[in-house]
């Protein structure tokens, strides 16, 4: 099959995969199937086990237990060079003394293939670098170097391409451009991409499926929109974006679960409630909320959940405005509103009502604590994790 053209690949399966370093368990018996030809993201904070998982798939770490399959072939005991897998690292690891053409051709030449020109040119066309083929890596931008690294890995036609924080060294604007580029390349070649990242936006933008990792385990796995809209744990709700979480008690059940908290009643669709007992944490994303002057409560649709409070901070971000609202029970609620009407913003000190539809509410098990995932979420945005 010519390079740069979609081809048939097989699923990657991890079965009870475990890695221990002494008394510490880095990866704790994870079992997942990564569909062939998909763009899969392992998302988590520093130390969660995502890079260790990637290194075991690459053959750079030996599992303490479990198996790794590509299709029906068990590759667990194969050495790294024997696996149909290639890895792109954050550092790119390009050969500085070779031009771009020779960097991309390196893998083919190492395998003794003499006529590499057609394959190299196709791959350079794929990553849109044909015009720069005789430049050295030092003459390219960070984004261009990253595309060279991807081309060098893909020219060997691996069944799986592993990407270990590949965009971490780029600035924000270039990183967003490369997110689009990587997704385009993956769609064209049809190779399974497994992308390790601590960047939540990156995972949401690029991946078909996201697996949120925490303490060596998969907290939740699914389509990015499903994981974001309906988190199954407090950790996921706090780590993936921001959430307002209010501890309460279940008042009634049925198709709609009614929860009481601080003298207020909240409604949650039963299918969006995962709390097993009478204690429920009511959750809502900040952008789902409407901010109105308290006297305009009647403008909210009948049946909407609502909270009253005082605005303590207003932050204009261009696209939206972020409000911090202090409740009567001294909890700070975050709300985002699109800046669709010029000058239509509340001010610090205003009495407001926050309203949102019950279908945007989710119910979580309070057992892990309402702050689970908050510290990890902050570190994930500010650090450059190695694990």
Buried (B, 14 or more C-beta within 10 A) or exposed (E): EEBBEEBEBBBBBBBEBBBBEEEEBBBBBBEBBBBBBBBBBBBBBBBBBBBBBBBBBBBBBEBBEBBBBBBEEEBBEBEEEEBBBBBBBBEBEBEEEBBBBBBBBBBBEEEEEEEBEEBBBBBBEBBBBBEBBEBBBEEBEBBBBBBBBBBBBBBBBBBBBBBBBBBBBBEEEBBBEBBEBBBEBBEEBBBBBBBBBBBBBBBBBBBBBBBBBBBBBBBBBBEBEBBBBBBBBBBBBBBBBBBBBBBBEBBEEEEBBBBBBEEBEBBBBEEBBBBEEEBBBBBBBBBBBBBBEEEEBEEBEEEBBBBBBBBBEBEEEEEBBBBBBBBEEEBEBBBBBEBEEEEEBBEEEBEBBBBBBBBBBBBBBBEBEBEBBBEBBEBBEEEEBEB
